Amino acid sequence: FFDVQGILQGIGVMRATLMLAAAIGVIALLSSPASAFSLAPGLAPATFAPSSLSSLSLRRCPAAASAVSALSMSSGTTESAGNRRGFLQLATAAAVALAGKPAFAADATPVPGIVQSVLKTIAGGSASEFEAFDAASSLSGVDGDIYKAYKYAAVKCPATEDPRASLRGLFQSKVGDGVYKWGTENGVNPKVYDARGDGMTNQGKGGAIKGVSTLLSGYKKKGLIKDFTVDSSKHNEDLWLQGNPTSLSVTVTGAAGVGASKAIQDLGLQESLAASGMQGYFKQVKLFANFDQKVEGDKETIEVSLSWAGKARQKGTLDRRAADKLNAARAYQEKL
């Protein structure tokens, strides 16, 4: 007996009309010099730093909503401009929460903290020493922070004539572990399995190649890189399963700290958020990785050489023993 469809359409039109009217009303109130929104007592307007905004998530929307619900009307106050700013800041916070802004931005990169933690463990670094350390660089912002951390690392882990006696290899490896662990603690979880016997594609189920994309996609969502590509065209799964090495080509643009990468290369170290994360990840899937990084502007191209971890260790041991025997023979001849 009732036209249900007509009633529903009427409700939809009414709702849209009310929303439009409310929006017009808000604009009018905010633009009016004689009225403003002010916070309820005890809730003075506060400036929202980018780090505080970035910590909001969708699950915290009720908190943002409750903060906005504490608004009350006032008029004729001398603080109308400041109060309007406070309202807009709270509204921005609520909008950020609803939009799902990444939990971390490029100015909140974890790399400097990870570097300091690693140096404290392996080279006796300290927070007070790092604070007083002068990196003597013209870089600023996140680039300056990362350069200072790596310049400090270059001092604490000096280069040696015999690379095996230097802490730099261990340092780079531990930074990779730290970056990967930071990712897993913040929701970046690529697939972990044994990529030697099960292959780089995990028998078509999505293996280490997909895992690299998952890793970098997570960093992108966190705001730490702008974009990336993973090229696996050189990989041959059949040869890989026989124990042969393979390679990937990874391109990353807009990574946090990329502006310091070339200067850090001059220190004899390698700084790359993507390469560090991949290094930590490849350890988890039982692979040995080497990275060749080239930087042009905000773009870095990383050539990744991969092999089975066990075979790599065995080959390294054999090479080292051969070198030791050769050095011993030379020393003996010199004595003669």
Secondary structure, 3 states (H helix, E strand, C coil): CCCHHHHHHHHHHHHHHHHHHHHHHHHHHHHCCCEEEEECCCCCCCCCCHHHHHCCCHHHHHHHHHHHHCEEEEECCCCHHHHHHHHHHHHHHHHHHHHCCCCCCHHHCCHHHHHHHHHHHHCCCCHHHHHHCCCCCCCCHHHHHHHHHHHHHHHHCCCCCCHHHCCHHHHHHHHHHHHHHHHHHCCCCCCCCCCCCCCCCCCCCCCHHHHHHHHHHHHHHCCCCCEEEEECCCCCHHHHHCCCCEEEEEEEECCCCHHHHHHHHCCCCCCCHHHHHHHHHHHHCCEEEEEEEEEECCEEEEEEEEEEHHHHHHHHHHHHHHHHHHHHHHHHHHHC
